[in-house]
Amino acid sequence: MRRFLLLPLFLFFVTAPLFANPSWEPIKEKVLKADINPRDRKEKLSLVKEAIQLADQCLTENPSEAPCYYYRAQATGLYYEVTIFGYQKGIRHMIQDWQKSAELDPQFDHAGPYRMLGELYTDLPKYFGTKDVRQDLDKALMYLKKAVELAPNYPTQQIDMAEVFIKNKNKNEAAEALKKAEELLPQWTQDPYYPGWQTTMRELQKRIVKLEGYKK
């Protein structure tokens, strides 16, 4: 009789870890808060420092945890948005972390590692700095195409591709990418980045219209 009474308790302890929050969830929460809605510069800096510290700890304990690399890179990028000194070194670390994350789990966060690499190479300065930390639209497009291949229904990929096409003055390709993003957007109204996507898409549409020869 006692044997069967103990069985449910045993099953609880065996199965409970399956429902525990992942080790990287606190990192993600701090990164999202810093990225989307920080009250001020000081708060953002504090959040990203905490996120980087948590990510370092996560990787010490779980060196094969792709999300820890992923969010450490994102937190590093947010850190250098606030503190620009030494950003080139930071960029190199971000590239390494996202490449490692892609190696371990390329589909994490809707192909996030490839998407973030694509965004990085789109947004880097075109001329300033050494060659490895400059804008490279060909490389950006390569990474974004991988992201689309792995997660075709996530709108950010198409928004990012529209940005690359605009910078390359490929007006028709930019318009097509933005149209695909618009078609996908209604599926993602609960995503924390949804309001930002809407704003970005309106800005991109204005830039497409300004491209010479574009016809809506």
ABEGO torsion letter per residue (X at the ends): XAAAAAAAAAAAAAAAAAABBBAAAAAAAAAAAAAABBABAAAAAAAAAAAAAAAAAAAAABAABAAAAAAAAAAAAAAAAABABGAAAAAAAAAAAAAAAAAABAABGGGAAAAAAAAAAAABBAABEBAAABBBAAAAAAAAAAAAAABAABAAAAAAAAAAAAAAGBAAAAAAAAAAAAAAAAAAAABAAAAAAAAAAAAAAAAAAABBGBBX
